Amino acid sequence: MIRKADRPAVVIPLATQHYMLLQRNLIYTGITRGKRLLVLIGQKKALGIAVRNDRPQRRYSGLLASLKVPSIDQMCPLTRK
């Protein structure tokens, strides 16, 4: 059975410069998505850091704020007389 997120091939770049993304759960997700081919490319040290890091970091992407629906007052402000 193929899940919607499965892909025939997955390439995971690993670099210590992107330490915020070196998390065990992200590596696991990437590895489990590859159905036929998995390529890990980069630094062995970065993979080691990711495997040992089992504490996900909170990411402040601003996505939640951009997804919030504005209220009707914000969309159509009324002028007061």
N, CA, C and O atoms as a CHARMM CRD file, in Angstrom:
* protein
*
  324
    1    1 MET  N      0.83800  -1.17700   0.00000 PROA 1      0.00000
    2    1 MET  CA     0.00000   0.00000   0.00000 PROA 1      0.00000
    3    1 MET  C      0.88800   1.24800   0.00000 PROA 1      0.00000
    4    1 MET  O      1.80700   1.36000   0.81200 PROA 1      0.00000
    5    2 ILE  N      0.61600   2.16400  -0.89500 PROA 2      0.00000
    6    2 ILE  CA     1.38400   3.40100  -0.98200 PROA 2      0.00000
    7    2 ILE  C      0.59000   4.53000  -0.33800 PROA 2      0.00000
    8    2 ILE  O     -0.55400   4.79700  -0.70700 PROA 2      0.00000
    9    3 ARG  N      1.21300   5.17700   0.61900 PROA 3      0.00000
   10    3 ARG  CA     0.58500   6.33700   1.24700 PROA 3      0.00000
   11    3 ARG  C      0.70100   7.53100   0.32200 PROA 3      0.00000
   12    3 ARG  O      1.52700   7.55300  -0.59100 PROA 3      0.00000
   13    4 LYS  N     -0.12500   8.50800   0.56800 PROA 4      0.00000
   14    4 LYS  CA    -0.12400   9.70400  -0.27600 PROA 4      0.00000
   15    4 LYS  C      1.24200  10.39200  -0.26600 PROA 4      0.00000
   16    4 LYS  O      1.65300  10.96500  -1.27500 PROA 4      0.00000
   17    5 ALA  N      1.93700  10.34000   0.85300 PROA 5      0.00000
   18    5 ALA  CA     3.21200  11.04300   0.98100 PROA 5      0.00000
   19    5 ALA  C      4.40300  10.21700   0.49500 PROA 5      0.00000
   20    5 ALA  O      5.51700  10.73900   0.43400 PROA 5      0.00000
   21    6 ASP  N      4.20100   8.94100   0.14800 PROA 6      0.00000
   22    6 ASP  CA     5.31100   8.11600  -0.32200 PROA 6      0.00000
   23    6 ASP  C      5.80100   8.58700  -1.69300 PROA 6      0.00000
   24    6 ASP  O      5.01600   9.05200  -2.51900 PROA 6      0.00000
   25    7 ARG  N      7.08000   8.46300  -1.91400 PROA 7      0.00000
   26    7 ARG  CA     7.69900   8.84400  -3.18400 PROA 7      0.00000
   27    7 ARG  C      8.57000   7.70400  -3.65900 PROA 7      0.00000
   28    7 ARG  O      9.09100   6.95200  -2.83600 PROA 7      0.00000
   29    8 PRO  N      8.74900   7.54900  -4.97700 PROA 8      0.00000
   30    8 PRO  CA     9.62000   6.48500  -5.47900 PROA 8      0.00000
   31    8 PRO  C     11.06400   6.66800  -5.02800 PROA 8      0.00000
   32    8 PRO  O     11.75700   5.68800  -4.75400 PROA 8      0.00000
   33    9 ALA  N     11.52000   7.90800  -4.94800 PROA 9      0.00000
   34    9 ALA  CA    12.89700   8.19000  -4.53900 PROA 9      0.00000
   35    9 ALA  C     12.92100   9.41200  -3.63300 PROA 9      0.00000
   36    9 ALA  O     12.15300  10.35700  -3.81100 PROA 9      0.00000
   37   10 VAL  N     13.82000   9.36800  -2.65800 PROA 10     0.00000
   38   10 VAL  CA    13.99400  10.48900  -1.72700 PROA 10     0.00000
   39   10 VAL  C     15.48400  10.79200  -1.62500 PROA 10     0.00000
   40   10 VAL  O     16.29900   9.88400  -1.46100 PROA 10     0.00000
   41   11 VAL  N     15.83300  12.06700  -1.72100 PROA 11     0.00000
   42   11 VAL  CA    17.21200  12.52100  -1.52600 PROA 11     0.00000
   43   11 VAL  C     17.20900  13.44800  -0.31500 PROA 11     0.00000
   44   11 VAL  O     16.46200  14.42500  -0.27400 PROA 11     0.00000
   45   12 ILE  N     18.04300  13.13600   0.66500 PROA 12     0.00000
   46   12 ILE  CA    18.11500  13.93800   1.88800 PROA 12     0.00000
   47   12 ILE  C     19.50800  14.54600   1.99000 PROA 12     0.00000
   48   12 ILE  O     20.48200  13.82800   2.21700 PROA 12     0.00000
   49   13 PRO  N     19.61200  15.86700   1.82400 PROA 13     0.00000
   50   13 PRO  CA    20.90800  16.52400   2.02100 PROA 13     0.00000
   51   13 PRO  C     21.13600  16.77600   3.51400 PROA 13     0.00000
   52   13 PRO  O     20.22800  17.21200   4.22200 PROA 13     0.00000
   53   14 LEU  N     22.33500  16.50200   3.97700 PROA 14     0.00000
   54   14 LEU  CA    22.67700  16.68000   5.39000 PROA 14     0.00000
   55   14 LEU  C     23.91100  17.56300   5.50400 PROA 14     0.00000
   56   14 LEU  O     24.97700  17.22100   4.99300 PROA 14     0.00000
   57   15 ALA  N     23.76400  18.69700   6.17500 PROA 15     0.00000
   58   15 ALA  CA    24.88600  19.61200   6.36900 PROA 15     0.00000
   59   15 ALA  C     24.78800  20.22900   7.75700 PROA 15     0.00000
   60   15 ALA  O     23.69800  20.57600   8.21300 PROA 15     0.00000
   61   16 THR  N     25.91300  20.36100   8.41800 PROA 16     0.00000
   62   16 THR  CA    25.91900  20.93100   9.76100 PROA 16     0.00000
   63   16 THR  C     25.50500  22.39800   9.76100 PROA 16     0.00000
   64   16 THR  O     25.09400  22.91800  10.79800 PROA 16     0.00000
   65   17 GLN  N     25.60400  23.07200   8.62500 PROA 17     0.00000
   66   17 GLN  CA    25.18700  24.47000   8.54600 PROA 17     0.00000
   67   17 GLN  C     23.68000  24.62000   8.79700 PROA 17     0.00000
   68   17 GLN  O     23.22700  25.68500   9.21600 PROA 17     0.00000
   69   18 HSD  N     22.91600  23.57400   8.54500 PROA 18     0.00000
   70   18 HSD  CA    21.46300  23.61600   8.73800 PROA 18     0.00000
   71   18 HSD  C     21.08700  22.85600  10.00500 PROA 18     0.00000
   72   18 HSD  O     20.24000  21.96400   9.97900 PROA 18     0.00000
   73   19 TYR  N     21.72700  23.22200  11.11200 PROA 19     0.00000
   74   19 TYR  CA    21.56900  22.49100  12.36100 PROA 19     0.00000
   75   19 TYR  C     20.13800  22.47300  12.88000 PROA 19     0.00000
   76   19 TYR  O     19.75400  21.54000  13.58600 PROA 19     0.00000
   77   20 MET  N     19.33700  23.48900  12.54400 PROA 20     0.00000
   78   20 MET  CA    17.94600  23.51200  13.01900 PROA 20     0.00000
   79   20 MET  C     17.13200  22.36800  12.41500 PROA 20     0.00000
   80   20 MET  O     16.14500  21.93600  13.01000 PROA 20     0.00000
   81   21 LEU  N     17.52800  21.87600  11.25700 PROA 21     0.00000
   82   21 LEU  CA    16.79700  20.79200  10.60200 PROA 21     0.00000
   83   21 LEU  C     17.36200  19.41500  10.92900 PROA 21     0.00000
   84   21 LEU  O     16.81600  18.40200  10.49100 PROA 21     0.00000
   85   22 LEU  N     18.43300  19.36800  11.68400 PROA 22     0.00000
   86   22 LEU  CA    19.04400  18.09100  12.02400 PROA 22     0.00000
   87   22 LEU  C     18.33300  17.49800  13.23100 PROA 22     0.00000
   88   22 LEU  O     18.80500  17.59900  14.36300 PROA 22     0.00000
   89   23 GLN  N     17.20000  16.88400  12.97000 PROA 23     0.00000
   90   23 GLN  CA    16.36600  16.29700  14.01600 PROA 23     0.00000
   91   23 GLN  C     16.01900  14.86900  13.62600 PROA 23     0.00000
   92   23 GLN  O     15.73600  14.57600  12.46500 PROA 23     0.00000
   93   24 ARG  N     16.04600  14.00000  14.60400 PROA 24     0.00000
   94   24 ARG  CA    15.77700  12.58000  14.34700 PROA 24     0.00000
   95   24 ARG  C     14.42900  12.36800  13.66500 PROA 24     0.00000
   96   24 ARG  O     14.33800  11.58800  12.71700 PROA 24     0.00000
   97   25 ASN  N     13.39000  13.04200  14.12600 PROA 25     0.00000
   98   25 ASN  CA    12.05800  12.82300  13.54700 PROA 25     0.00000
   99   25 ASN  C     11.99200  13.24400  12.08200 PROA 25     0.00000
  100   25 ASN  O     11.28200  12.61400  11.29800 PROA 25     0.00000
  101   26 LEU  N     12.71000  14.28800  11.69700 PROA 26     0.00000
  102   26 LEU  CA    12.70200  14.71500  10.29400 PROA 26     0.00000
  103   26 LEU  C     13.46100  13.72600   9.40700 PROA 26     0.00000
  104   26 LEU  O     13.04100  13.43800   8.28600 PROA 26     0.00000
  105   27 ILE  N     14.58100  13.21000   9.91600 PROA 27     0.00000
  106   27 ILE  CA    15.33900  12.21100   9.15500 PROA 27     0.00000
  107   27 ILE  C     14.50000  10.94200   8.99600 PROA 27     0.00000
  108   27 ILE  O     14.44100  10.36700   7.90900 PROA 27     0.00000
  109   28 TYR  N     13.85700  10.50800  10.07300 PROA 28     0.00000
  110   28 TYR  CA    13.01300   9.31500  10.02000 PROA 28     0.00000
  111   28 TYR  C     11.89400   9.48000   8.99100 PROA 28     0.00000
  112   28 TYR  O     11.62200   8.57000   8.20700 PROA 28     0.00000
  113   29 THR  N     11.25100  10.64500   9.00100 PROA 29     0.00000
  114   29 THR  CA    10.17200  10.90400   8.04700 PROA 29     0.00000
  115   29 THR  C     10.69000  10.81600   6.61300 PROA 29     0.00000
  116   29 THR  O     10.06000  10.19300   5.75800 PROA 29     0.00000
  117   30 GLY  N     11.82500  11.43400   6.35500 PROA 30     0.00000
  118   30 GLY  CA    12.39400  11.39100   5.01200 PROA 30     0.00000
  119   30 GLY  C     12.75200   9.98800   4.57100 PROA 30     0.00000
  120   30 GLY  O     12.48100   9.59600   3.43600 PROA 30     0.00000
  121   31 ILE  N     13.36500   9.22600   5.47600 PROA 31     0.00000
  122   31 ILE  CA    13.77300   7.85700   5.15400 PROA 31     0.00000
  123   31 ILE  C     12.56700   6.97100   4.86100 PROA 31     0.00000
  124   31 ILE  O     12.59500   6.16800   3.92800 PROA 31     0.00000
  125   32 THR  N     11.52500   7.11400   5.64400 PROA 32     0.00000
  126   32 THR  CA    10.35700   6.24500   5.47600 PROA 32     0.00000
  127   32 THR  C      9.49900   6.62100   4.27500 PROA 32     0.00000
  128   32 THR  O      8.61000   5.85800   3.89500 PROA 32     0.00000
  129   33 ARG  N      9.74300   7.77900   3.66900 PROA 33     0.00000
  130   33 ARG  CA     8.97100   8.18300   2.49000 PROA 33     0.00000
  131   33 ARG  C      9.50400   7.57300   1.19800 PROA 33     0.00000
  132   33 ARG  O      8.75800   7.45000   0.22600 PROA 33     0.00000
  133   34 GLY  N     10.75500   7.19500   1.16900 PROA 34     0.00000
  134   34 GLY  CA    11.34400   6.63000  -0.04400 PROA 34     0.00000
  135   34 GLY  C     10.88100   5.19800  -0.26600 PROA 34     0.00000
  136   34 GLY  O     11.16700   4.32400   0.55200 PROA 34     0.00000
  137   35 LYS  N     10.17500   4.94900  -1.35000 PROA 35     0.00000
  138   35 LYS  CA     9.63500   3.61800  -1.61200 PROA 35     0.00000
  139   35 LYS  C     10.67700   2.68700  -2.23300 PROA 35     0.00000
  140   35 LYS  O     10.76400   1.52000  -1.84900 PROA 35     0.00000
  141   36 ARG  N     11.46800   3.18400  -3.18600 PROA 36     0.00000
  142   36 ARG  CA    12.44300   2.33200  -3.87600 PROA 36     0.00000
  143   36 ARG  C     13.88900   2.78300  -3.68100 PROA 36     0.00000
  144   36 ARG  O     14.79900   1.95400  -3.65900 PROA 36     0.00000
  145   37 LEU  N     14.10600   4.10500  -3.53700 PROA 37     0.00000
  146   37 LEU  CA    15.47200   4.60800  -3.48600 PROA 37     0.00000
  147   37 LEU  C     15.58800   5.69000  -2.42500 PROA 37     0.00000
  148   37 LEU  O     14.74600   6.58300  -2.33700 PROA 37     0.00000
  149   38 LEU  N     16.62900   5.60100  -1.63000 PROA 38     0.00000
  150   38 LEU  CA    16.94300   6.61800  -0.63200 PROA 38     0.00000
  151   38 LEU  C     18.40000   7.01500  -0.82400 PROA 38     0.00000
  152   38 LEU  O     19.28100   6.15700  -0.87900 PROA 38     0.00000
  153   39 VAL  N     18.65300   8.32000  -0.92700 PROA 39     0.00000
  154   39 VAL  CA    20.02000   8.83200  -1.05300 PROA 39     0.00000
  155   39 VAL  C     20.24200   9.82900   0.07100 PROA 39     0.00000
  156   39 VAL  O     19.54600  10.84100   0.15900 PROA 39     0.00000
  157   40 LEU  N     21.21600   9.54200   0.93100 PROA 40     0.00000
  158   40 LEU  CA    21.66000  10.48900   1.95000 PROA 40     0.00000
  159   40 LEU  C     22.95500  11.08400   1.43300 PROA 40     0.00000
  160   40 LEU  O     23.90700  10.35800   1.14600 PROA 40     0.00000
  161   41 ILE  N     22.99300  12.39200   1.31400 PROA 41     0.00000
  162   41 ILE  CA    24.18600  13.04400   0.78900 PROA 41     0.00000
  163   41 ILE  C     24.59700  14.15700   1.74900 PROA 41     0.00000
  164   41 ILE  O     23.76000  14.93700   2.20300 PROA 41     0.00000
  165   42 GLY  N     25.87500  14.22300   2.05000 PROA 42     0.00000
  166   42 GLY  CA    26.34100  15.27000   2.94400 PROA 42     0.00000
  167   42 GLY  C     27.37300  14.75500   3.92000 PROA 42     0.00000
  168   42 GLY  O     28.18300  13.88500   3.59900 PROA 42     0.00000
  169   43 GLN  N     27.32900  15.30800   5.11600 PROA 43     0.00000
  170   43 GLN  CA    28.33800  15.04400   6.13100 PROA 43     0.00000
  171   43 GLN  C     27.88400  13.95800   7.10500 PROA 43     0.00000
  172   43 GLN  O     26.74800  13.97300   7.58000 PROA 43     0.00000
  173   44 LYS  N     28.78200  13.01800   7.39600 PROA 44     0.00000
  174   44 LYS  CA    28.48600  11.98400   8.39900 PROA 44     0.00000
  175   44 LYS  C     28.21000  12.62300   9.75500 PROA 44     0.00000
  176   44 LYS  O     27.35200  12.16600  10.51000 PROA 44     0.00000
  177   45 LYS  N     28.94200  13.67600  10.04700 PROA 45     0.00000
  178   45 LYS  CA    28.76200  14.36600  11.32600 PROA 45     0.00000
  179   45 LYS  C     27.33200  14.90800  11.44500 PROA 45     0.00000
  180   45 LYS  O     26.73000  14.83800  12.51600 PROA 45     0.00000
  181   46 ALA  N     26.79500  15.44200  10.35700 PROA 46     0.00000
  182   46 ALA  CA    25.43000  15.98000  10.37600 PROA 46     0.00000
  183   46 ALA  C     24.41600  14.87500  10.63800 PROA 46     0.00000
  184   46 ALA  O     23.45600  15.08000  11.38100 PROA 46     0.00000
  185   47 LEU  N     24.61600  13.71100  10.03800 PROA 47     0.00000
  186   47 LEU  CA    23.71300  12.58500  10.28100 PROA 47     0.00000
  187   47 LEU  C     23.78300  12.16400  11.74700 PROA 47     0.00000
  188   47 LEU  O     22.75500  11.88600  12.36500 PROA 47     0.00000
  189   48 GLY  N     24.98300  12.11800  12.29900 PROA 48     0.00000
  190   48 GLY  CA    25.14600  11.77300  13.71400 PROA 48     0.00000
  191   48 GLY  C     24.43700  12.74700  14.62900 PROA 48     0.00000
  192   48 GLY  O     23.79400  12.34100  15.59800 PROA 48     0.00000
  193   49 ILE  N     24.55100  14.03600  14.32600 PROA 49     0.00000
  194   49 ILE  CA    23.87000  15.06400  15.12500 PROA 49     0.00000
  195   49 ILE  C     22.35600  14.84800  15.06100 PROA 49     0.00000
  196   49 ILE  O     21.66500  14.92300  16.07800 PROA 49     0.00000
  197   50 ALA  N     21.85200  14.58000  13.86000 PROA 50     0.00000
  198   50 ALA  CA    20.41000  14.40000  13.68200 PROA 50     0.00000
  199   50 ALA  C     19.90100  13.17100  14.42600 PROA 50     0.00000
  200   50 ALA  O     18.84500  13.22100  15.05700 PROA 50     0.00000
  201   51 VAL  N     20.63700  12.08000  14.35600 PROA 51     0.00000
  202   51 VAL  CA    20.20100  10.83700  15.01200 PROA 51     0.00000
  203   51 VAL  C     20.18500  10.99900  16.52900 PROA 51     0.00000
  204   51 VAL  O     19.30600  10.45900  17.20100 PROA 51     0.00000
  205   52 ARG  N     21.14200  11.73200  17.06500 PROA 52     0.00000
  206   52 ARG  CA    21.19000  11.94600  18.51400 PROA 52     0.00000
  207   52 ARG  C     20.19000  12.99800  18.99900 PROA 52     0.00000
  208   52 ARG  O     19.86200  13.03800  20.18500 PROA 52     0.00000
  209   53 ASN  N     19.70800  13.84300  18.09700 PROA 53     0.00000
  210   53 ASN  CA    18.80600  14.93200  18.48900 PROA 53     0.00000
  211   53 ASN  C     17.35800  14.44400  18.43700 PROA 53     0.00000
  212   53 ASN  O     16.73200  14.43500  17.37800 PROA 53     0.00000
  213   54 ASP  N     16.84300  14.04500  19.58500 PROA 54     0.00000
  214   54 ASP  CA    15.45800  13.57000  19.63800 PROA 54     0.00000
  215   54 ASP  C     14.51200  14.62900  20.21500 PROA 54     0.00000
  216   54 ASP  O     13.37700  14.31900  20.57700 PROA 54     0.00000
  217   55 ARG  N     14.97900  15.86900  20.29900 PROA 55     0.00000
  218   55 ARG  CA    14.13900  16.96700  20.80700 PROA 55     0.00000
  219   55 ARG  C     13.81400  17.92500  19.66700 PROA 55     0.00000
  220   55 ARG  O     14.65000  18.74800  19.29500 PROA 55     0.00000
  221   56 PRO  N     12.61100  17.82800  19.11100 PROA 56     0.00000
  222   56 PRO  CA    12.24800  18.74000  18.00900 PROA 56     0.00000
  223   56 PRO  C     12.26400  20.19300  18.46800 PROA 56     0.00000
  224   56 PRO  O     11.83700  20.51100  19.57700 PROA 56     0.00000
  225   57 GLN  N     12.75600  21.05600  17.61100 PROA 57     0.00000
  226   57 GLN  CA    12.80000  22.48800  17.89800 PROA 57     0.00000
  227   57 GLN  C     11.49800  23.13400  17.44700 PROA 57     0.00000
  228   57 GLN  O     10.90500  22.72500  16.44900 PROA 57     0.00000
  229   58 ARG  N     11.06500  24.13000  18.18000 PROA 58     0.00000
  230   58 ARG  CA     9.89200  24.88800  17.77000 PROA 58     0.00000
  231   58 ARG  C     10.31000  25.80300  16.62900 PROA 58     0.00000
  232   58 ARG  O     11.29800  26.52900  16.73300 PROA 58     0.00000
  233   59 ARG  N      9.55000  25.76100  15.53900 PROA 59     0.00000
  234   59 ARG  CA     9.87500  26.58000  14.37300 PROA 59     0.00000
  235   59 ARG  C      8.91200  27.74300  14.29000 PROA 59     0.00000
  236   59 ARG  O      7.70300  27.55800  14.42300 PROA 59     0.00000
  237   60 TYR  N      9.42700  28.92600  14.07500 PROA 60     0.00000
  238   60 TYR  CA     8.62600  30.14000  13.96900 PROA 60     0.00000
  239   60 TYR  C      8.59000  30.57300  12.50700 PROA 60     0.00000
  240   60 TYR  O      9.31600  31.48000  12.09900 PROA 60     0.00000
  241   61 SER  N      7.75100  29.92500  11.73400 PROA 61     0.00000
  242   61 SER  CA     7.70600  30.19300  10.30200 PROA 61     0.00000
  243   61 SER  C      6.71600  31.29900   9.94700 PROA 61     0.00000
  244   61 SER  O      6.77900  31.85500   8.85000 PROA 61     0.00000
  245   62 GLY  N      5.80600  31.62400  10.86100 PROA 62     0.00000
  246   62 GLY  CA     4.77600  32.60600  10.56500 PROA 62     0.00000
  247   62 GLY  C      3.59700  32.01300   9.81800 PROA 62     0.00000
  248   62 GLY  O      2.67700  32.73200   9.42800 PROA 62     0.00000
  249   63 LEU  N      3.62200  30.69200   9.61700 PROA 63     0.00000
  250   63 LEU  CA     2.55900  30.02800   8.86000 PROA 63     0.00000
  251   63 LEU  C      1.20900  30.17200   9.55200 PROA 63     0.00000
  252   63 LEU  O      0.21400  30.47100   8.89100 PROA 63     0.00000
  253   64 LEU  N      1.15000  29.96800  10.85300 PROA 64     0.00000
  254   64 LEU  CA    -0.11800  30.05500  11.56400 PROA 64     0.00000
  255   64 LEU  C     -0.74400  31.44100  11.41800 PROA 64     0.00000
  256   64 LEU  O     -1.94500  31.55900  11.17900 PROA 64     0.00000
  257   65 ALA  N      0.05900  32.47700  11.56000 PROA 65     0.00000
  258   65 ALA  CA    -0.46100  33.83700  11.42900 PROA 65     0.00000
  259   65 ALA  C     -0.98300  34.10700  10.02700 PROA 65     0.00000
  260   65 ALA  O     -1.98400  34.80400   9.86000 PROA 65     0.00000
  261   66 SER  N     -0.32200  33.56600   9.03000 PROA 66     0.00000
  262   66 SER  CA    -0.77000  33.81400   7.65900 PROA 66     0.00000
  263   66 SER  C     -2.01200  33.00400   7.30500 PROA 66     0.00000
  264   66 SER  O     -2.71800  33.34200   6.35400 PROA 66     0.00000
  265   67 LEU  N     -2.28800  31.94200   8.05300 PROA 67     0.00000
  266   67 LEU  CA    -3.46600  31.12500   7.78800 PROA 67     0.00000
  267   67 LEU  C     -4.71300  31.59900   8.52700 PROA 67     0.00000
  268   67 LEU  O     -5.82400  31.19000   8.19200 PROA 67     0.00000
  269   68 LYS  N     -4.54000  32.44700   9.51600 PROA 68     0.00000
  270   68 LYS  CA    -5.68500  32.93200  10.28300 PROA 68     0.00000
  271   68 LYS  C     -6.58700  33.78200   9.40400 PROA 68     0.00000
  272   68 LYS  O     -6.11800  34.62000   8.63400 PROA 68     0.00000
  273   69 VAL  N     -7.88400  33.55300   9.53100 PROA 69     0.00000
  274   69 VAL  CA    -8.86800  34.28100   8.73700 PROA 69     0.00000
  275   69 VAL  C     -9.15000  35.61400   9.42900 PROA 69     0.00000
  276   69 VAL  O     -9.45700  35.63900  10.62100 PROA 69     0.00000
  277   70 PRO  N     -9.04700  36.71800   8.69300 PROA 70     0.00000
  278   70 PRO  CA    -9.33500  38.01100   9.31000 PROA 70     0.00000
  279   70 PRO  C    -10.82200  38.13300   9.63700 PROA 70     0.00000
  280   70 PRO  O    -11.67000  37.53600   8.97300 PROA 70     0.00000
  281   71 SER  N    -11.11400  38.90300  10.65100 PROA 71     0.00000
  282   71 SER  CA   -12.51500  39.11400  11.01900 PROA 71     0.00000
  283   71 SER  C    -13.17300  40.04200  10.00300 PROA 71     0.00000
  284   71 SER  O    -12.48900  40.69100   9.21100 PROA 71     0.00000
  285   72 ILE  N    -14.48500  40.09900  10.03000 PROA 72     0.00000
  286   72 ILE  CA   -15.22400  40.96100   9.10300 PROA 72     0.00000
  287   72 ILE  C    -14.87400  42.43400   9.33500 PROA 72     0.00000
  288   72 ILE  O    -14.85500  43.22400   8.39100 PROA 72     0.00000
  289   73 ASP  N    -14.60000  42.79900  10.57700 PROA 73     0.00000
  290   73 ASP  CA   -14.20800  44.18000  10.88900 PROA 73     0.00000
  291   73 ASP  C    -12.86500  44.53200  10.26000 PROA 73     0.00000
  292   73 ASP  O    -12.65200  45.67000   9.84200 PROA 73     0.00000
  293   74 GLN  N    -11.97100  43.57100  10.19400 PROA 74     0.00000
  294   74 GLN  CA   -10.66400  43.81300   9.59000 PROA 74     0.00000
  295   74 GLN  C    -10.78500  43.88600   8.06800 PROA 74     0.00000
  296   74 GLN  O    -10.04400  44.62100   7.41600 PROA 74     0.00000
  297   75 MET  N    -11.71800  43.12400   7.51100 PROA 75     0.00000
  298   75 MET  CA   -11.87400  43.10500   6.05900 PROA 75     0.00000
  299   75 MET  C    -12.63200  44.33100   5.55100 PROA 75     0.00000
  300   75 MET  O    -12.30700  44.86600   4.49100 PROA 75     0.00000
  301   76 CYS  N    -13.64100  44.77900   6.30300 PROA 76     0.00000
  302   76 CYS  CA   -14.50200  45.88900   5.88000 PROA 76     0.00000
  303   76 CYS  C    -14.68500  46.84800   7.06100 PROA 76     0.00000
  304   76 CYS  O    -15.74300  46.85300   7.69000 PROA 76     0.00000
  305   77 PRO  N    -13.69400  47.63600   7.35900 PROA 77     0.00000
  306   77 PRO  CA   -13.85000  48.54100   8.50500 PROA 77     0.00000
  307   77 PRO  C    -14.92100  49.61000   8.21900 PROA 77     0.00000
  308   77 PRO  O    -14.99700  50.17000   7.12500 PROA 77     0.00000
  309   78 LEU  N    -15.71900  49.85900   9.21700 PROA 78     0.00000
  310   78 LEU  CA   -16.76900  50.86600   9.09100 PROA 78     0.00000
  311   78 LEU  C    -16.21400  52.21100   9.54100 PROA 78     0.00000
  312   78 LEU  O    -15.47100  52.28300  10.52000 PROA 78     0.00000
  313   79 THR  N    -16.56300  53.24400   8.84900 PROA 79     0.00000
  314   79 THR  CA   -16.16100  54.57900   9.27100 PROA 79     0.00000
  315   79 THR  C    -17.19400  55.10500  10.24000 PROA 79     0.00000
  316   79 THR  O    -18.39700  54.97700  10.01100 PROA 79     0.00000
  317   80 ARG  N    -16.73500  55.68300  11.30000 PROA 80     0.00000
  318   80 ARG  CA   -17.64100  56.24000  12.31700 PROA 80     0.00000
  319   80 ARG  C    -17.84700  57.70700  12.05000 PROA 80     0.00000
  320   80 ARG  O    -16.92400  58.43500  11.68600 PROA 80     0.00000
  321   81 LYS  N    -19.05800  58.11400  12.23700 PROA 81     0.00000
  322   81 LYS  CA   -19.39000  59.54000  12.03300 PROA 81     0.00000
  323   81 LYS  C    -19.50000  60.27200  13.33700 PROA 81     0.00000
  324   81 LYS  O    -19.77200  61.47200  13.35000 PROA 81     0.00000
